[in-house]
């Protein structure tokens, strides 16, 4: 019998070493997140997964699970903060969903849908961020980058290539390509790299396959991200090897 | 029966796609007409907006005339709704925002192939373009936003019927779209 913590009043079991996010997702409890990915070390930068513990806010993706924690997540106070974070990300880049081939499969967009974000409400920055179309098979559209570092992490940790990095600080922080020319064509990135799969938004795109899925058949057309993220997460199995949450969901 | 709500609609820097989607509520338009009557709108071609309960505006603000029309709506409408991607974040017209307006006009009217004798339009009747395209909320206070390019007829119907019923409009999965 594993120990538990409380999440919005529900008992969540956890294994030693798990974070609150990992244990919550494994037990079928959704906490909104953007820079967290089950296959990578937590980054703790997007703050979408912020929860409340003892009256203080903290990122649940980096918070170690402990017995007896009493955590609040799905409350209006936090969802309002999450909405504001999503709005600021939209206002900071150039996110024109109707002309983006990631639309329908985009995590930022799906979070906006799930949090009922109808508009940004902020003054849009409309930054000038040129594309990198130098690579024969891959397009980089920096206009949509949310600085989650998933491509940076995937390229260094999984692909062993270090193709991407973040440069600059504060509002001038931006994604760069690690080559002498700064262009993607001068790196050893390949279509089969993990870095090609992980971009939550429409920055890293395979050429010549855009808009191949019809509207209605895209990832978040069918199910909201709050349901989809639970399907994607590694599930907790009990001693008999059965996963109760999976059975309930099927 | 209580007095009908008066509704005005217009398109600024938009494509009228949101208005077409509004017509996509189909026969529910008749049910809507039991509840509202139209002031200025492309539906009846009234040219200026009088006192209204609800104003619905499609498109962003890209020129001087857009600013005047938007102010006329804000002055006359108790509730102002931005409808569609362009009204909410500038949309497609705002994709010129990171470029210099002068160089845009030069490229389109002077240096493109086949425009050797072209000139930048300067008829006094043409409203002057603004340096940048602005979402509506950067110019006046907007009370509600219906996202989508365009929002579906079902989304528009849900939003308006919620609002008319005095509820906070909610779209929910399937109706809330940014594309």
Interface residues (C-beta under 8 A of the other chain):
Chain A: X90 X94 X95 X96 X97 X98 X99 X100 X103 X104 X109 X112 X113 X114 X116 X118 X119 X120 X121 X123 X124 X126 X127 X128 X129 X215 X221 X223 X224
Chain B: X82 X85 X88 X89 X90 X91 X92 X94 X95 X97 X98 X99 X132 X135 X137 X138 X142 X144 X145 X146 X147 X149 X170 X171 X172 X173 X174 X176 X177 X178 X179
